[in-house]
């Protein structure tokens, strides 16, 4: 399973490389202002003339930290009119930028880009390794990005549409291919009692053909059943081992002596075991019972790990599955390291 932060980094880097000339022009404008206190004062005067109420502070980005590029664009966009006023009032501004200050189309494209970067940055923030997000949160963040890109790709605005299509092609390649998506991440969401299987189907049918969604649901159910079967086998082995240990610690002569003296008790005991085995064989598995029950109310204070802790007596084996699956890290790095250049997406065995 790939680190989500590295995947987001790849998508963002691809798009920023495609429009690097735009970024270079805005960076040059910011650098011009930050190069001396006098220019900063002149720029503040332009802000006052344009009556801009924003308290944003211009900052230069570090080109190896893509998050800083987002912060630079965010601040510059709020002060766009001041930049345009500076172009009129300061003759040295255009000369130092080789007569290529940011144009109106540059500012427009930067505003569109910032909208996408905001979404990617917020997603990286929530999936940050330093926050130890449970793995069920991954699907909701990913589906949110896909919905945004899909909606923008249908826009009549050609600039917005083309940028969304470029980012969506990279997004599908690295992050969200319904035919190749890691089933474990969907199992993690299904183990969220607020969503379960229906939420996955509901979201996917909004974006993909029904037959592909049905295939995905089948893969997720199979994956969940396989994992549960392995945990159930492990649990039964542990239970048998504990039972044999308990018997060996008791009086060895008591069992045979009791059977010899009171054969009817032995038959009764065997009959009870037979009924118990029959009942277990006819009962639904924990997975089926869990999926058939209605979803929990999902409030702001809902804690998924606390829920499984409280319900471990009802789902003894499935609770162990949830504890391990929800602990799968979806990101291995801190937020400030997410949008950085260089490096390949790390992966590990889940």
MOTA-V771476 format. One record per helix or strand of 3 or more residues. SS is the DSSP state (2 for helix, 1 for strand). FROM is the first residue (numbers start at 1). TO is the last residue. Records with the same first field share a line. If there is no record, write none. Layout:
SS: FROM-TO  FROM-TO
//
This chain:
2: 4-18  20-34  37-49  66-78  80-89  91-96  104-126  129-131  137-153  158-174  183-190  196-205  210-248  252-261  263-282  286-292  304-310  316-325  335-337
//
